[in-house]
């Protein structure tokens, strides 16, 4: 009896395999890429997909990879790109002079108007979200 | 001039993110991957509340809404 329970616990769930999750994420991304900015559909879709992933991430329905108990000292290197980005984003946001000194999102807006780029951004967001849910 | 500075600065930040992630994936690296850093942050709890997990999920949700719905 115990033996069969162990086997069941170790078997990966069908929907948790990349062969299932990747096509699902691509399908969701293609739909998201069709929805224009500032539309009610885009807002609802973002809240729906994000909300579902948060629900999965806060429940114990998805197996998680073990998290490190301590970070290696080299973790401090992550502060470098974060600081460069944060200082620049802060400066562009505070000065608020529009296209002369644009924020990151202002630079990204025209790129995201393209449906293919928008779908790719949707995929990157959802795939990273799925990765976080499983950590 | 200022616009070029902003674009160059953001590109530098993206390149730095990529470089640090690349360095973290080298064998024997002492730099953790970004995924490990996120997983470590998500371990933070206050009592029974997974504050780190809620915080990171919330941030990522907001980011998607900001770029893809606004």
Backbone of each chain as ProteinMPNN parsed JSONL, in Angstrom:
{"seq_chain_A": "XXXXXXXXXXXXXXXXXXXXXXXXXXXXXXXXXXXXXXXXXXXXXXXXXXXXXXXXXXXXXXXXXXXXXXXXXXXXXXXXXXXXXXXXXXXXXXXXXXXXXXXXXXXXXXXXXXXXXXXXXXXXXXXXXXXXXXX", "coords_chain_A": {"N_chain_A": [[0.839, -1.209, 0.0], [1.836, 1.282, 0.945], [3.932, 1.373, -0.826], [2.703, 1.726, -3.348], [1.636, 4.252, -2.954], [3.924, 5.839, -2.831], [4.865, 5.597, -5.425], [2.842, 6.877, -6.817], [3.068, 9.477, -5.839], [5.526, 10.294, -6.859], [5.214, 10.324, -9.556], [5.205, 12.483, -12.337], [2.794, 15.059, -12.881], [0.523, 15.113, -15.595], [-0.155, 17.6, -16.787], [1.888, 19.11, -15.924], [4.111, 18.803, -17.398], [6.583, 19.942, -19.784], [5.773, 19.471, -22.424], [3.098, 19.815, -22.327], [2.676, 22.208, -20.835], [4.104, 24.235, -22.238], [2.846, 24.509, -24.888], [0.335, 25.365, -23.909], [1.005, 27.813, -22.667], [1.914, 29.177, -24.934], [-0.447, 29.318, -26.438], [-2.056, 30.893, -24.723], [-0.522, 33.201, -24.821], [-0.687, 33.979, -27.495], [-3.352, 34.683, -27.666], [-3.398, 36.791, -25.798], [-1.695, 38.578, -27.096], [-3.297, 39.627, -29.063], [-4.893, 41.471, -27.887], [-5.57, 44.847, -27.479], [-3.754, 47.615, -25.909], [-5.012, 49.3, -22.993], [-7.551, 48.343, -23.243], [-10.638, 46.904, -22.1], [-10.743, 44.174, -22.315], [-8.016, 43.424, -22.365], [-7.235, 44.187, -19.811], [-8.886, 42.519, -18.22], [-8.028, 40.018, -19.082], [-5.34, 40.008, -18.303], [-5.636, 40.226, -15.535], [-7.052, 37.857, -15.106], [-5.368, 35.689, -16.047], [-3.037, 36.195, -14.549], [-4.098, 36.154, -11.96], [-4.957, 33.497, -11.79], [-2.507, 32.172, -11.909], [-1.288, 33.138, -9.595], [-2.991, 32.074, -7.698], [-2.475, 29.337, -8.125], [0.196, 29.37, -7.369], [0.161, 30.029, -4.681], [-1.239, 28.036, -3.545], [-0.961, 24.529, -2.822], [-0.884, 23.043, -5.118], [0.846, 22.715, -7.19], [3.893, 21.104, -7.839], [6.97, 22.117, -6.306], [10.273, 23.336, -6.974], [13.167, 22.786, -4.943], [14.138, 25.455, -2.778], [17.076, 27.515, -2.324], [18.745, 27.497, 0.863], [20.569, 29.34, 1.702], [22.116, 32.203, 0.216], [24.73, 32.37, -2.173], [27.802, 34.265, -1.797], [28.258, 35.677, -4.112], [25.851, 36.697, -4.904], [25.582, 39.363, -4.618], [26.33, 40.545, -6.963], [24.064, 40.818, -8.464], [23.017, 43.176, -7.72], [24.174, 45.113, -9.25], [23.155, 45.294, -12.091], [20.516, 45.757, -11.307], [20.683, 48.149, -9.886], [21.619, 49.945, -11.865], [19.458, 49.897, -13.63], [17.386, 50.698, -11.885], [18.158, 53.285, -10.985], [18.202, 54.701, -13.392], [15.55, 54.37, -14.308], [14.203, 55.574, -12.207], [15.172, 58.204, -12.434], [14.262, 58.982, -15.005], [11.545, 58.781, -14.56], [11.019, 60.596, -12.476], [11.921, 63.054, -13.543], [10.263, 63.209, -15.741], [9.957, 64.067, -18.546], [8.93, 63.157, -20.879], [9.294, 62.032, -24.261], [11.86, 62.983, -24.602], [13.503, 62.137, -22.547], [12.958, 59.265, -21.961], [10.988, 56.912, -19.982], [11.394, 53.373, -19.233], [9.083, 51.943, -19.877], [7.823, 53.73, -21.588], [9.53, 53.648, -23.738], [9.13, 51.033, -24.472], [6.497, 50.89, -25.296], [5.861, 51.602, -28.149], [7.057, 49.396, -29.388], [5.582, 47.296, -28.4], [3.238, 47.589, -29.715], [3.195, 46.086, -31.978], [1.838, 43.006, -32.973], [3.159, 40.512, -32.937], [5.451, 41.004, -31.399], [4.155, 41.725, -29.083], [2.821, 39.339, -28.409], [5.065, 37.768, -27.943], [6.129, 39.087, -25.74], [4.053, 38.601, -23.968], [4.342, 35.822, -23.755], [6.889, 35.656, -22.552], [6.317, 36.891, -20.115], [4.315, 35.213, -19.005], [5.661, 32.727, -18.982], [7.805, 33.231, -17.252], [6.316, 33.777, -14.991], [5.089, 31.304, -14.556], [7.395, 29.888, -14.012], [8.093, 31.098, -11.577], [5.938, 30.306, -9.998], [6.481, 27.644, -9.697], [8.705, 27.604, -8.071]], "CA_chain_A": [[0.0, 0.0, 0.0], [2.743, 2.428, 0.997], [4.736, 1.367, -2.037], [1.939, 2.319, -4.45], [1.47, 5.678, -2.702], [5.177, 6.487, -3.217], [4.919, 5.658, -6.878], [1.892, 7.889, -7.261], [3.563, 10.801, -5.479], [6.68, 10.671, -7.646], [4.88, 10.434, -10.973], [4.899, 13.863, -12.702], [1.443, 15.244, -13.388], [0.529, 15.267, -17.05], [-0.196, 19.011, -17.194], [3.08, 19.784, -15.415], [5.227, 18.53, -18.299], [6.761, 20.995, -20.795], [5.034, 19.177, -23.652], [1.743, 20.344, -22.12], [2.67, 23.59, -20.351], [4.594, 25.191, -23.241], [1.76, 24.855, -25.838], [-0.705, 26.137, -23.217], [1.514, 29.175, -22.517], [1.936, 29.801, -26.275], [-1.835, 29.629, -26.796], [-2.477, 32.046, -23.919], [0.227, 34.368, -25.29], [-1.231, 34.403, -28.792], [-4.612, 35.393, -27.377], [-3.045, 38.062, -25.147], [-1.078, 39.462, -28.082], [-4.327, 40.233, -29.917], [-5.687, 42.436, -27.123], [-4.882, 46.143, -27.473], [-3.571, 48.293, -24.629], [-6.084, 50.143, -22.452], [-8.874, 47.777, -23.488], [-11.176, 46.147, -20.966], [-10.36, 42.766, -22.504], [-6.618, 43.243, -21.957], [-7.201, 44.25, -18.343], [-9.504, 41.307, -17.671], [-7.186, 38.867, -19.421], [-4.158, 40.074, -17.446], [-6.052, 39.882, -14.172], [-7.46, 36.45, -15.081], [-4.217, 34.776, -16.138], [-2.167, 36.439, -13.392], [-4.793, 35.689, -10.764], [-4.939, 32.027, -11.775], [-1.149, 31.73, -11.583], [-1.048, 33.425, -8.173], [-3.747, 31.056, -6.953], [-1.697, 28.092, -8.2], [1.46, 29.547, -6.657], [-0.034, 30.113, -3.233], [-1.785, 26.764, -3.081], [0.05, 23.469, -2.948], [-1.322, 22.182, -6.221], [1.931, 22.548, -8.157], [5.16, 20.758, -7.177], [7.96, 23.192, -6.351], [11.689, 22.987, -6.884], [13.681, 23.245, -3.64], [14.777, 26.779, -2.773], [18.323, 27.509, -1.547], [18.611, 27.997, 2.243], [21.43, 30.527, 1.788], [22.597, 32.664, -1.084], [26.183, 32.483, -2.287], [28.22, 35.675, -1.69], [28.202, 36.314, -5.43], [24.522, 37.257, -5.164], [25.687, 40.825, -4.614], [26.482, 41.002, -8.353], [22.748, 41.147, -9.021], [22.701, 44.571, -7.392], [24.711, 46.012, -10.282], [22.142, 45.629, -13.117], [19.305, 46.298, -10.676], [20.934, 49.553, -9.547], [21.667, 50.726, -13.111], [18.079, 50.024, -14.122], [16.571, 51.444, -10.923], [18.533, 54.706, -10.989], [17.768, 55.289, -14.659], [14.089, 54.405, -14.327], [13.81, 56.6, -11.243], [15.483, 59.538, -12.983], [13.351, 59.289, -16.117], [10.189, 58.917, -14.016], [10.925, 61.826, -11.68], [12.046, 64.214, -14.432], [9.001, 63.182, -16.491], [10.009, 64.981, -19.69], [8.386, 62.488, -22.064], [10.168, 61.327, -25.198], [13.242, 63.48, -24.558], [14.238, 61.309, -21.59], [11.816, 58.362, -21.71], [11.044, 55.767, -19.072], [11.508, 52.089, -19.938], [7.79, 51.553, -20.444], [7.541, 54.609, -22.725], [10.323, 53.117, -24.849], [8.604, 49.726, -24.878], [5.135, 51.005, -25.846], [5.744, 51.441, -29.615], [7.444, 48.026, -29.762], [4.504, 46.381, -28.013], [2.091, 47.758, -30.617], [3.257, 44.983, -32.936], [1.193, 41.832, -32.363], [4.13, 39.434, -32.709], [6.262, 41.401, -30.242], [3.255, 41.687, -27.929], [2.639, 37.929, -28.048], [6.336, 37.305, -27.375], [6.204, 39.651, -24.38], [3.083, 37.824, -23.179], [4.93, 34.507, -23.475], [7.962, 35.845, -21.573], [5.703, 37.189, -18.806], [3.638, 34.014, -18.489], [6.644, 31.662, -18.724], [8.508, 33.59, -16.021], [5.327, 33.632, -13.915], [4.973, 29.858, -14.339], [8.637, 29.509, -13.334], [8.007, 31.545, -10.177], [4.94, 29.473, -9.32], [7.069, 26.325, -9.432], [9.868, 27.725, -7.19]], "C_chain_A": [[0.869, 1.253, 0.0], [3.542, 2.563, -0.291], [3.983, 2.059, -3.192], [1.754, 3.813, -4.236], [2.734, 6.438, -3.122], [5.269, 6.646, -4.729], [4.015, 6.758, -7.409], [2.431, 9.285, -6.994], [4.701, 11.244, -6.391], [6.355, 10.84, -9.132], [4.548, 11.887, -11.32], [3.486, 13.979, -13.267], [1.507, 15.576, -14.873], [0.636, 16.732, -17.458], [1.032, 19.782, -16.742], [4.281, 19.552, -16.321], [5.331, 19.644, -19.342], [5.953, 20.74, -22.069], [3.576, 19.642, -23.546], [1.797, 21.833, -21.79], [3.11, 24.589, -21.43], [3.508, 25.515, -24.291], [0.635, 25.664, -25.179], [-0.265, 27.597, -23.077], [1.535, 29.898, -23.86], [0.521, 30.199, -26.687], [-2.329, 30.859, -26.037], [-1.801, 33.323, -24.424], [-0.32, 34.884, -26.612], [-2.55, 35.148, -28.609], [-4.303, 36.765, -26.789], [-2.469, 39.06, -26.134], [-2.07, 40.158, -28.992], [-5.061, 41.377, -29.21], [-4.947, 43.769, -27.023], [-4.758, 46.736, -26.067], [-4.802, 49.104, -24.269], [-7.477, 49.607, -22.773], [-9.322, 46.996, -22.254], [-10.761, 44.677, -21.074], [-8.933, 42.504, -22.023], [-6.498, 43.26, -20.441], [-7.747, 42.969, -17.723], [-8.614, 40.085, -17.892], [-5.932, 38.836, -18.534], [-4.511, 39.683, -16.012], [-6.415, 38.396, -14.069], [-6.28, 35.498, -15.083], [-3.297, 34.938, -14.92], [-2.804, 35.912, -12.111], [-4.77, 34.169, -10.652], [-3.551, 31.519, -11.381], [-0.814, 32.006, -10.117], [-1.781, 32.4, -7.303], [-2.996, 29.718, -6.95], [-0.428, 28.184, -7.35], [1.317, 29.59, -5.155], [-0.68, 28.855, -2.664], [-0.685, 25.709, -3.239], [-0.297, 22.514, -4.08], [-0.205, 21.899, -7.217], [3.21, 22.171, -7.403], [6.202, 21.858, -7.365], [9.37, 22.644, -6.285], [12.216, 23.496, -5.547], [14.396, 24.592, -3.757], [16.061, 26.715, -1.957], [18.094, 28.084, -0.149], [19.443, 29.257, 2.444], [21.828, 30.932, 0.378], [24.117, 32.742, -1.064], [26.568, 33.964, -2.249], [28.14, 36.43, -3.021], [26.854, 36.918, -5.769], [24.562, 38.78, -5.245], [25.853, 41.386, -6.03], [25.155, 41.386, -8.98], [22.351, 42.591, -8.729], [23.149, 45.524, -8.498], [23.684, 46.318, -11.38], [20.88, 46.227, -12.509], [19.486, 47.775, -10.356], [20.952, 50.425, -10.802], [20.25, 50.968, -13.618], [17.255, 50.924, -13.193], [16.87, 52.937, -10.936], [18.016, 55.383, -12.252], [16.248, 55.412, -14.729], [13.572, 55.487, -13.368], [14.022, 57.999, -11.803], [14.517, 59.912, -14.095], [11.922, 59.513, -15.612], [10.029, 60.243, -13.282], [10.998, 63.061, -12.583], [10.822, 64.356, -15.334], [8.965, 64.175, -17.654], [9.606, 64.275, -20.986], [9.445, 61.844, -22.932], [11.612, 61.821, -25.195], [14.115, 62.656, -23.613], [13.251, 60.255, -21.094], [12.066, 57.286, -20.663], [11.122, 54.488, -19.905], [10.175, 51.72, -20.594], [7.414, 52.45, -21.627], [8.316, 54.153, -23.955], [9.719, 51.817, -25.386], [7.258, 49.835, -25.593], [5.044, 50.846, -27.372], [6.122, 50.039, -30.088], [6.29, 47.059, -29.502], [3.243, 46.572, -28.848], [2.027, 46.643, -31.652], [2.741, 43.697, -32.283], [2.172, 40.704, -32.052], [4.989, 39.737, -31.481], [5.419, 41.303, -28.974], [3.022, 40.242, -27.46], [3.904, 37.357, -27.412], [6.494, 37.814, -25.942], [5.24, 38.917, -23.448], [3.674, 36.474, -22.789], [6.026, 34.631, -22.409], [7.376, 36.073, -20.18], [5.074, 35.931, -18.195], [4.639, 32.904, -18.139], [7.42, 31.954, -17.445], [7.584, 33.423, -14.815], [5.176, 32.152, -13.54], [6.226, 29.341, -13.612], [8.618, 29.905, -11.865], [7.053, 30.666, -9.378], [5.56, 28.141, -8.893], [8.334, 26.396, -8.572], [9.43, 27.707, -5.73]], "O_chain_A": [[0.683, 2.159, -0.812], [3.8, 3.661, -0.785], [4.557, 2.871, -3.917], [1.714, 4.575, -5.202], [2.652, 7.527, -3.689], [5.691, 7.683, -5.24], [4.378, 7.481, -8.336], [2.273, 10.182, -7.822], [4.838, 12.435, -6.673], [7.136, 11.432, -9.877], [3.69, 12.482, -10.667], [3.034, 13.122, -14.027], [2.435, 16.238, -15.337], [1.407, 17.081, -18.352], [1.218, 20.942, -17.107], [5.367, 20.058, -16.038], [4.322, 20.225, -19.743], [5.499, 21.683, -22.718], [2.906, 19.837, -24.56], [1.066, 22.631, -22.377], [2.544, 25.678, -21.524], [3.27, 26.693, -24.561], [0.049, 26.543, -25.812], [-1.048, 28.512, -23.331], [1.217, 31.085, -23.934], [0.31, 31.287, -27.222], [-2.941, 31.755, -26.619], [-2.414, 34.39, -24.455], [-0.404, 36.094, -26.823], [-2.827, 36.121, -29.31], [-4.863, 37.775, -27.215], [-2.724, 40.26, -26.025], [-1.739, 41.162, -29.623], [-5.764, 42.159, -29.85], [-3.817, 43.815, -26.536], [-5.533, 46.417, -25.166], [-5.547, 49.541, -25.147], [-8.47, 50.313, -22.602], [-8.506, 46.501, -21.476], [-10.469, 44.022, -20.073], [-8.665, 41.501, -21.362], [-5.765, 42.465, -19.854], [-7.142, 42.403, -16.812], [-8.467, 39.236, -17.013], [-5.516, 37.773, -18.073], [-3.794, 38.921, -15.363], [-6.118, 37.751, -13.063], [-6.188, 34.607, -14.238], [-2.84, 33.955, -14.337], [-2.133, 35.3, -11.28], [-4.587, 33.619, -9.566], [-3.427, 30.561, -10.618], [-0.138, 31.206, -9.471], [-1.248, 31.926, -6.3], [-2.893, 29.053, -5.919], [-0.028, 27.219, -6.699], [2.244, 29.229, -4.429], [-0.669, 28.633, -1.453], [0.399, 26.003, -3.744], [-0.028, 21.315, -3.997], [-0.295, 20.954, -8.001], [3.575, 22.839, -6.436], [6.306, 22.455, -8.437], [9.635, 21.632, -5.636], [11.76, 24.532, -5.062], [15.15, 24.836, -4.699], [16.142, 25.947, -0.998], [17.341, 29.044, 0.012], [19.091, 30.129, 3.238], [21.87, 30.106, -0.533], [24.715, 33.132, -0.061], [25.768, 34.823, -2.621], [27.978, 37.65, -3.052], [26.71, 37.578, -6.798], [23.696, 39.406, -5.856], [25.555, 42.554, -6.277], [25.114, 42.184, -9.917], [21.477, 43.158, -9.385], [22.582, 46.603, -8.667], [23.362, 47.487, -11.593], [20.246, 47.094, -13.11], [18.561, 48.568, -10.53], [20.373, 51.511, -10.814], [19.887, 52.085, -13.986], [16.522, 51.799, -13.654], [15.955, 53.76, -10.904], [17.467, 56.484, -12.204], [15.723, 56.439, -15.159], [12.63, 56.215, -13.681], [13.164, 58.871, -11.666], [14.009, 61.032, -14.128], [11.182, 60.328, -16.163], [9.023, 60.933, -13.447], [10.227, 64.005, -12.409], [10.396, 65.466, -15.653], [8.067, 65.013, -17.742], [9.917, 64.758, -22.074], [10.369, 61.198, -22.438], [12.494, 61.15, -25.73], [15.313, 62.494, -23.844], [12.765, 60.327, -19.966], [13.189, 56.814, -20.48], [10.939, 54.514, -21.122], [10.146, 51.243, -21.728], [6.762, 51.992, -22.565], [7.825, 54.256, -25.079], [9.782, 51.532, -26.582], [6.914, 48.974, -26.403], [4.243, 50.046, -27.853], [5.574, 49.547, -31.074], [6.051, 46.131, -30.274], [2.285, 45.81, -28.71], [0.953, 46.295, -32.141], [3.156, 43.343, -31.179], [2.041, 40.022, -31.035], [5.228, 38.871, -30.64], [5.896, 40.86, -27.929], [3.026, 39.964, -26.261], [3.837, 36.567, -26.47], [6.93, 37.084, -25.052], [5.564, 38.645, -22.292], [3.534, 36.03, -21.65], [6.093, 33.823, -21.483], [7.867, 35.527, -19.192], [5.279, 35.63, -17.019], [4.486, 32.224, -17.124], [7.67, 31.052, -16.646], [8.016, 32.982, -13.75], [5.14, 31.799, -12.362], [6.143, 28.487, -12.729], [9.067, 29.147, -11.005], [7.324, 30.324, -8.227], [5.203, 27.584, -7.855], [8.98, 25.371, -8.355], [10.269, 27.798, -4.833]]}, "seq_chain_B": "XXXXXXXXXXXXXXXXXXXXXXXXXXXXXXXXXXXXXXXXXXXXXXXXXXXXXXXXXXXXXXXXXXXXXX", "coords_chain_B": {"N_chain_B": [[19.969, 63.876, -27.237], [19.676, 63.344, -24.449], [17.762, 61.413, -24.742], [19.152, 59.414, -26.102], [20.908, 58.78, -24.092], [19.187, 57.634, -22.206], [18.219, 55.388, -23.631], [20.64, 54.037, -24.128], [21.442, 53.579, -21.491], [19.392, 51.889, -20.494], [19.732, 49.727, -22.208], [22.27, 48.955, -21.404], [21.713, 48.099, -18.796], [20.077, 45.884, -19.351], [21.923, 44.282, -20.717], [23.736, 43.872, -18.646], [22.146, 42.399, -16.843], [21.843, 40.095, -18.401], [24.525, 39.299, -18.612], [25.234, 38.74, -15.93], [23.484, 36.664, -15.379], [24.417, 34.805, -17.216], [27.001, 34.401, -16.187], [26.305, 33.212, -13.793], [25.49, 30.735, -14.531], [27.667, 29.326, -15.237], [29.881, 26.574, -14.739], [30.6, 25.773, -11.381], [30.191, 28.322, -10.496], [29.998, 31.11, -8.246], [28.005, 32.794, -8.19], [24.594, 33.07, -7.698], [21.785, 31.936, -9.712], [19.247, 34.045, -11.244], [16.797, 32.902, -10.817], [17.292, 31.37, -8.517], [17.796, 33.415, -6.701], [15.28, 34.632, -6.65], [13.789, 32.463, -5.645], [14.905, 32.269, -3.123], [14.135, 34.709, -2.001], [11.414, 34.26, -1.991], [11.159, 32.489, 0.043], [10.831, 33.867, 2.349], [8.946, 34.398, 5.196], [6.37, 35.671, 7.322], [5.396, 34.657, 10.222], [2.688, 32.555, 9.558], [2.337, 33.616, 7.086], [3.211, 33.811, 3.718], [5.109, 36.079, 2.933], [7.211, 36.87, 1.192], [6.653, 35.372, -1.09], [4.08, 36.261, -1.81], [4.685, 38.944, -2.238], [6.527, 38.88, -4.413], [5.008, 37.61, -6.416], [2.955, 39.479, -6.622], [4.369, 41.731, -7.527], [5.246, 40.788, -10.014], [2.847, 40.34, -11.295], [1.794, 42.943, -11.383], [3.719, 44.069, -13.076], [3.236, 42.764, -15.539], [0.623, 43.639, -16.015], [1.07, 46.392, -16.225], [2.696, 46.623, -18.536], [1.368, 45.13, -20.511], [-1.333, 45.577, -20.442], [-1.768, 48.241, -20.019]], "CA_chain_B": [[21.127, 63.501, -26.408], [19.155, 62.695, -23.233], [17.051, 60.197, -25.174], [20.189, 58.407, -26.38], [21.434, 58.374, -22.791], [18.203, 56.729, -21.602], [18.221, 54.115, -24.381], [21.916, 53.382, -23.857], [21.44, 53.131, -20.097], [18.519, 50.714, -20.339], [20.39, 48.608, -22.899], [23.371, 48.529, -20.527], [21.112, 47.332, -17.698], [19.651, 44.578, -19.891], [23.144, 43.506, -20.98], [24.289, 43.466, -17.356], [21.301, 41.293, -16.36], [22.191, 38.911, -19.199], [25.898, 38.883, -18.288], [25.272, 38.137, -14.592], [22.813, 35.365, -15.486], [25.348, 33.919, -17.924], [28.073, 34.062, -15.236], [25.768, 32.336, -12.743], [25.252, 29.389, -15.076], [28.946, 28.651, -15.498], [30.143, 25.526, -13.74], [31.364, 26.212, -10.211], [29.986, 29.749, -10.259], [29.562, 31.502, -6.899], [26.874, 33.711, -8.362], [23.348, 32.31, -7.887], [20.959, 32.379, -10.844], [18.15, 34.936, -10.849], [15.746, 32.029, -10.294], [17.643, 31.033, -7.132], [17.592, 34.627, -5.881], [13.821, 34.766, -6.475], [13.334, 31.385, -4.76], [15.341, 32.623, -1.772], [13.251, 35.79, -1.539], [10.071, 33.707, -1.769], [11.148, 31.702, 1.279], [10.591, 34.748, 3.491], [7.583, 34.313, 5.743], [6.117, 36.293, 8.617], [4.438, 33.714, 10.802], [2.224, 31.625, 8.522], [2.074, 34.356, 5.839], [4.362, 33.791, 2.806], [5.235, 37.474, 2.477], [8.091, 36.938, 0.03], [5.942, 34.785, -2.239], [3.004, 37.185, -2.182], [5.304, 40.157, -2.758], [7.105, 38.672, -5.75], [3.884, 37.37, -7.336], [2.27, 40.763, -6.822], [5.214, 42.574, -8.379], [5.266, 40.268, -11.389], [1.501, 40.564, -11.826], [1.712, 44.374, -11.707], [4.583, 44.326, -14.237], [2.512, 42.326, -16.728], [-0.513, 44.544, -16.227], [1.606, 47.692, -16.636], [3.211, 46.605, -19.908], [0.539, 44.417, -21.484], [-2.739, 46.012, -20.408], [-1.845, 49.693, -19.894]], "C_chain_B": [[20.672, 62.744, -25.143], [18.441, 61.394, -23.584], [18.049, 59.07, -25.438], [20.779, 57.876, -25.071], [20.505, 57.36, -22.118], [18.234, 55.366, -22.293], [19.504, 53.332, -24.093], [21.971, 52.824, -22.441], [20.587, 51.888, -19.893], [19.119, 49.493, -21.041], [21.539, 48.059, -22.047], [22.83, 47.665, -19.385], [20.699, 45.945, -18.173], [20.864, 43.687, -20.15], [23.773, 43.018, -19.681], [23.483, 42.323, -16.746], [21.685, 39.995, -17.071], [23.568, 38.377, -18.809], [25.953, 38.19, -16.925], [24.59, 36.762, -14.621], [23.726, 34.348, -16.174], [26.454, 33.469, -16.969], [27.574, 33.064, -14.189], [25.596, 30.9, -13.226], [26.542, 28.667, -15.431], [29.213, 27.65, -14.38], [31.009, 26.064, -12.6], [31.174, 27.679, -9.874], [29.531, 30.006, -8.823], [28.433, 32.514, -6.965], [25.605, 32.872, -8.54], [22.584, 32.811, -9.116], [19.852, 33.296, -10.329], [16.99, 34.119, -10.265], [16.011, 31.638, -8.847], [17.439, 32.224, -6.206], [16.101, 34.81, -5.603], [13.305, 33.711, -5.499], [13.711, 31.681, -3.318], [14.442, 33.719, -1.197], [11.87, 35.23, -1.188], [10.0, 32.816, -0.524], [10.732, 32.541, 2.485], [9.127, 34.692, 3.92], [7.512, 35.088, 7.049], [5.011, 35.465, 9.264], [4.001, 32.741, 9.719], [2.046, 32.303, 7.148], [3.311, 34.357, 4.943], [4.571, 35.15, 2.142], [6.087, 37.588, 1.211], [7.396, 36.448, -1.241], [4.855, 35.737, -2.743], [3.593, 38.44, -2.83], [5.827, 39.989, -4.178], [6.019, 38.405, -6.787], [3.17, 38.684, -7.657], [3.054, 41.68, -7.744], [5.157, 42.105, -9.828], [3.908, 40.466, -12.065], [1.354, 42.023, -12.272], [2.518, 44.684, -12.977], [3.867, 43.939, -15.536], [1.346, 43.24, -17.042], [-0.029, 45.879, -16.793], [2.026, 47.696, -18.111], [2.203, 46.064, -20.921], [-0.92, 44.855, -21.479], [-2.863, 47.525, -20.349], [-1.108, 50.361, -21.019]], "O_chain_B": [[21.19, 61.678, -24.811], [18.499, 60.413, -22.843], [17.825, 57.923, -25.051], [21.106, 56.695, -24.953], [20.954, 56.369, -21.543], [18.271, 54.326, -21.637], [19.467, 52.127, -23.846], [22.485, 51.728, -22.217], [20.995, 50.95, -19.209], [19.031, 48.372, -20.541], [21.75, 46.848, -21.98], [23.409, 46.632, -19.048], [20.938, 44.95, -17.489], [20.846, 42.494, -19.846], [24.281, 41.899, -19.61], [24.056, 41.384, -16.194], [21.834, 38.945, -16.446], [23.764, 37.167, -18.688], [26.633, 37.175, -16.77], [25.05, 35.819, -13.977], [23.799, 33.187, -15.772], [26.808, 32.29, -16.943], [28.317, 32.184, -13.753], [25.56, 29.966, -12.425], [26.51, 27.521, -15.878], [28.823, 27.856, -13.231], [32.021, 26.726, -12.833], [31.913, 28.227, -9.056], [28.774, 29.22, -8.253], [27.966, 33.022, -5.946], [25.547, 32.043, -9.448], [22.721, 33.97, -9.51], [19.556, 33.321, -9.134], [16.295, 34.566, -9.352], [15.086, 31.577, -8.037], [16.973, 32.074, -5.077], [15.701, 35.103, -4.477], [12.486, 34.012, -4.63], [12.949, 31.39, -2.397], [14.04, 33.652, -0.035], [11.238, 35.661, -0.223], [8.913, 32.435, -0.089], [10.329, 32.002, 3.516], [8.211, 34.906, 3.127], [8.49, 35.151, 7.793], [3.842, 35.566, 8.894], [4.842, 32.161, 9.032], [1.658, 31.657, 6.175], [4.361, 34.85, 5.355], [4.26, 35.348, 0.967], [5.735, 38.31, 0.278], [7.537, 37.034, -2.314], [4.73, 35.981, -3.943], [3.078, 38.937, -3.832], [5.604, 40.841, -5.038], [6.092, 38.909, -7.908], [2.828, 38.96, -8.807], [2.489, 42.324, -8.627], [5.035, 42.911, -10.75], [3.838, 40.728, -13.266], [0.868, 42.312, -13.366], [2.078, 45.447, -13.836], [3.887, 44.691, -16.511], [1.107, 43.577, -18.202], [-0.63, 46.429, -17.716], [1.748, 48.648, -18.842], [2.191, 46.502, -22.071], [-1.665, 44.54, -22.407], [-3.943, 48.059, -20.6], [-1.061, 51.589, -21.084]]}, "name": "protein", "num_of_chains": 2, "seq": "XXXXXXXXXXXXXXXXXXXXXXXXXXXXXXXXXXXXXXXXXXXXXXXXXXXXXXXXXXXXXXXXXXXXXXXXXXXXXXXXXXXXXXXXXXXXXXXXXXXXXXXXXXXXXXXXXXXXXXXXXXXXXXXXXXXXXXXXXXXXXXXXXXXXXXXXXXXXXXXXXXXXXXXXXXXXXXXXXXXXXXXXXXXXXXXXXXXXXXXXXXXXX"}
